[in-house]
Amino acid sequence: MATAVLKNAIRRLRFERNMTQEELALRTGVSRQTIMSIERGQTNPSVLLSLKITAALNAQITEVFWMEGSLVPV
């Protein structure tokens, strides 16, 4: 069983850029509830949405998202 978990810094980066969840949601084409769920780690975004969030935050993908834990060895 994999123990890898996707983590993110969306909330911190939003605050640094004085951006609300609603504004980020509008810029990325999703609901505020979706942004909230991703920030809390309850939902993993698609690759496309991850890239949209990264672009809206004017950040590098590795600054916004990273993996904690490890994968199961093969």
C-alpha positions as a Markdown table, in Angstrom:
| # | Residue | x | y | z |
|---|---|---|---|---|
| 1 | Met | 0.0 | 0.0 | 0.0 |
| 2 | Ala | 1.3 | 3.4 | -1.0 |
| 3 | Thr | 1.9 | 5.9 | 1.8 |
| 4 | Ala | 2.6 | 8.9 | -0.5 |
| 5 | Val | 0.4 | 12.0 | 0.1 |
| 6 | Leu | 0.1 | 15.1 | -2.0 |
| 7 | Lys | 0.8 | 18.3 | 0.0 |
| 8 | Asn | 0.3 | 21.9 | -1.0 |
| 9 | Ala | 1.1 | 25.5 | -0.1 |
| 10 | Ile | -1.9 | 27.0 | -1.8 |
| 11 | Arg | -3.2 | 28.8 | 1.3 |
| 12 | Arg | 0.1 | 30.3 | 2.2 |
| 13 | Leu | 0.8 | 31.4 | -1.3 |
| 14 | Arg | -2.7 | 32.9 | -1.6 |
| 15 | Phe | -2.2 | 34.9 | 1.6 |
| 16 | Glu | 1.2 | 36.1 | 0.3 |
| 17 | Arg | -0.5 | 37.4 | -2.8 |
| 18 | Asn | -3.5 | 38.8 | -1.0 |
| 19 | Met | -5.8 | 36.5 | -3.0 |
| 20 | Thr | -9.1 | 35.0 | -1.8 |
| 21 | Gln | -10.2 | 31.4 | -2.4 |
| 22 | Glu | -13.0 | 33.0 | -4.6 |
| 23 | Glu | -10.5 | 34.9 | -6.7 |
| 24 | Leu | -8.3 | 31.8 | -7.2 |
| 25 | Ala | -11.4 | 29.8 | -8.1 |
| 26 | Leu | -12.4 | 32.3 | -10.7 |
| 27 | Arg | -8.9 | 32.4 | -12.2 |
| 28 | Thr | -8.8 | 28.6 | -12.5 |
| 29 | Gly | -12.4 | 27.9 | -13.5 |
| 30 | Val | -13.5 | 25.9 | -10.4 |
| 31 | Ser | -15.7 | 26.5 | -7.4 |
| 32 | Arg | -14.4 | 28.1 | -4.1 |
| 33 | Gln | -15.4 | 24.8 | -2.4 |
| 34 | Thr | -13.0 | 22.9 | -4.8 |
| 35 | Ile | -10.1 | 25.2 | -3.9 |
| 36 | Met | -11.0 | 24.8 | -0.2 |
| 37 | Ser | -11.0 | 21.0 | -0.5 |
| 38 | Ile | -7.6 | 21.0 | -2.3 |
| 39 | Glu | -6.1 | 23.3 | 0.3 |
| 40 | Arg | -7.2 | 21.1 | 3.1 |
| 41 | Gly | -5.8 | 18.0 | 1.4 |
| 42 | Gln | -9.3 | 16.4 | 1.0 |
| 43 | Thr | -9.1 | 16.4 | -2.8 |
| 44 | Asn | -6.2 | 15.9 | -5.2 |
| 45 | Pro | -6.4 | 18.2 | -8.2 |
| 46 | Ser | -6.0 | 16.9 | -11.8 |
| 47 | Val | -2.7 | 17.7 | -13.5 |
| 48 | Leu | -4.4 | 20.4 | -15.6 |
| 49 | Leu | -6.0 | 22.0 | -12.5 |
| 50 | Ser | -2.6 | 21.8 | -10.7 |
| 51 | Leu | -1.0 | 23.7 | -13.5 |
| 52 | Lys | -3.8 | 26.3 | -13.6 |
| 53 | Ile | -3.5 | 26.9 | -9.8 |
| 54 | Thr | 0.3 | 27.2 | -10.2 |
| 55 | Ala | -0.1 | 29.8 | -13.0 |
| 56 | Ala | -2.7 | 31.8 | -11.1 |
| 57 | Leu | -0.4 | 31.9 | -8.1 |
| 58 | Asn | 2.6 | 32.9 | -10.3 |
| 59 | Ala | 4.7 | 30.1 | -8.8 |
| 60 | Gln | 6.6 | 27.0 | -9.7 |
| 61 | Ile | 4.8 | 23.7 | -9.5 |
| 62 | Thr | 7.3 | 22.4 | -6.9 |
| 63 | Glu | 6.6 | 25.4 | -4.7 |
| 64 | Val | 2.9 | 24.7 | -4.7 |
| 65 | Phe | 2.7 | 20.9 | -4.6 |
| 66 | Trp | 5.0 | 18.2 | -3.3 |
| 67 | Met | 4.8 | 14.6 | -2.2 |
| 68 | Glu | 5.3 | 13.3 | 1.4 |
| 69 | Gly | 5.9 | 9.7 | 2.2 |
| 70 | Ser | 7.0 | 7.0 | -0.1 |
| 71 | Leu | 5.8 | 4.7 | -2.8 |
| 72 | Val | 5.6 | 1.0 | -2.5 |
| 73 | Pro | 8.7 | -0.7 | -3.9 |
| 74 | Val | 8.2 | -2.9 | -6.9 |
